[in-house]
Amino acid sequence: MAVKIRLMRIGAKHQPSYRVVVADSKAPRGGRYLEALGHYNPRTEPSTIQIDETKARSWLDQGARPSDAARVLLVKTGILPRWEAGRSGGA
């Protein structure tokens, strides 16, 4: 089963907000997910990004691949660069 870290749209019409989730790559965008890692609200100024770093790093260690949008959020929060540095430093 290929696992992805991606965004799941929630919120009312014209008021998007997103959950950062880990899901099977074949599951639909609003479908079932394995675990919620955090949330992202682009409507606030500045945007609100809250992601649980320990959960995200755990899923990355297990081979989960972030989508393009999720990768941007992980880089903005600093989780992905720290994870990559830890991987290359330990090898």
N, C-alpha and C positions, 0 to 999 in steps of 0.2 A: 504494500500500500504506500503510494507516494504521498507524503505529508507536506502541506504548505502552510506558511504563516501568511495570513492575508487579512484584508478588511472585510467586514460584514456590515452592510448599510442598515442603520436603524434610524428611527425618527420619522416625523410626519413629512408630508409632501412639501417640497421646497425648504425643508429644514433638516438637512442631512447631518447625521452624526454617525460615527463608525465604531464598531468593536474590533479590536485586534484579536484574531482567533487563530487557532491551529485546527486545520480541517483536512480531510482527505481531498486530494486534488480533483477528484471526480464529483465531489459534492457540489450542489448549486451554491451561488453566492449567499443566499439567505437561508441555506439549509443547515443540516446538522453539523456540529463542530465538536472537536475533541476537548478543547479547553480554551477559555477566554484568558487572554494575557493582559488586556487593558482596554483603553478607549482613546478615541481621537475626535475632537470637536473643532472643525475648521471655522465655525461661525463666530467664535470668540476672538477677541483681539488682545494679545496674540493668541494663536491657535493653542488649544489645550491638548497635550499629548501625555498620557500616563500609561506606562507599560511596566509590568513586573519583571525586573531584570533577571531574577533567579529562574523564573519559569521560562523566559525567552531563551536564556543561555542553555537551559536544560534541553529544550526542544531543538535548538541549533546543534547541540552535541549529539543528539539522537539522529540527526540527518535531515531535519525539516528545512526546507528552502523557502525564503521569503519571496513574496511577489514583488514586483517593481515598486508599488506604492508602499508596501510594508517595509521594504528595504530602506526607502527614503526616511520613514519614521524612525526606524532602528538606528540609522546613521545620525539623525537629528538629536536623538536622545543619548547617543554615544554608546549604545549597547553593542552594536555590530563592530565598531572599531576595537573596543575592549575585548570582545570575544575573539576577533581575528588575531589580535596581539597576543592573547593568552595561548591560542593554538600554535602560533609560529614560535613563540618563546619557549614552549614546553617541548617542542620537537627537536 
